[in-house]
Amino acid sequence: MWWRQMKQHIKEIIVVEGKNDTNTLQSFFDCDTIETGGDQVNEKTIERVRQAQKTRGVIIFTDPDTPGEHIRRLIGSSVPGCKHAFINKEKAKTPKKVGVEHASKEDLWDALCHYVTFENKEEVLSWQDFIDLGLVGNKNLRFQVCEDFHIGPCNAKTCFKRLNQMNVTKEEIEERSLS
C-alpha cells in the first residue's frame, strides 16, 4: 500500500554533525538538516540554526559522545528554545564507531518523538532532593532516570541541571522512575 511507503515528516530542522547523519535521517524521514561539520561549530552555522529556529524550529540531534555533547551545549546556549533529541549510545553504535547514522529507523524515530526542551527557570528540584533520590553516586539509577525523561545519559551535575530546566519535581521522578 502506498501510504505505508510514505516517510514520516519532521517539521523542524534537525541539527546533526555530518553528512552521514543527514543521509541516514533522510533515507528514513522527510526532513531537513543543518550539518555542523564536527565539533568546531562556526558562527555561520550558529546563525543558520538561529534562522531555522525562528522559522521552523530546531531539534538538536548529535551523537551520544563527548564531541556530540559539546556541540549540543554550544548550540543550545547560543540558540534558546531548541528541542533536544537523545539516542542511547547502545542503540547508535557499531563495534568501532558511535553515531546517529548507525541507529535503526525505529530508534531514531523514538528519539525524535521524545525530544525535550530546556528552559532556564528557577530550581524546582533541590540538590538535596537529588541526593536523597540516590542520583549521586548511583550511575545505574541516574541513567534510568535519564532514560525515563529522555535526556540522554549524563553525569550527576548535568542530569540535575537538565531535570531542573525541564521543571521536573522530586515527586515526578519518584512516580516515573522509582516506583
Secondary structure, DSSP 8 states (H G I E B T S, - for coil): -HHHHS-EEEEEEEEESSHHHHHHHHHHEEEEEEE--SS---HHHHHHHHHHHHHT-EEE---SSHHHHHHHHHHHHHSTT-EE----GGGSB-SS-B-GGGS-HHHHHHHHHT-EE------SS-HHHHHHTT-SS-HHHHHHHHHHTT--S--HHHHHHHHHHTT--HHHHHHHT--
